Amino acid sequence: MFQKAGSEREELGEFLYLYLQRRFGVENMIVEWAYNLHDACARYTHDPRVALFYAILQKEVRGAKFMCGSVCDCYMCLCGILKLCK
């Protein structure tokens, strides 16, 4: 879970969806990126950072806000995963 500006919390999946929505705005692009991200996470779970990110995304890890550190950390992890996809 991540802190929103008004101290509400959101799940990583929701955060990621909103990020993709702001970035692309087009539902087809959001679905395509989400699919590719999911596929990349499944392929590269041998990397501990990717495995943790994927586990948080799949809601397999409780207390994700503590394990992830911050939205910035998750964003950096996401960027690393996306670089592996290229």
Summary of the structure (lengths in Angstrom):
residues: 86
radius of gyration: 12.5
end to end distance: 28.1
largest distance: 36.1
contacts: 218
relative contact order: 0.16
helix: 70%
strand: 5%
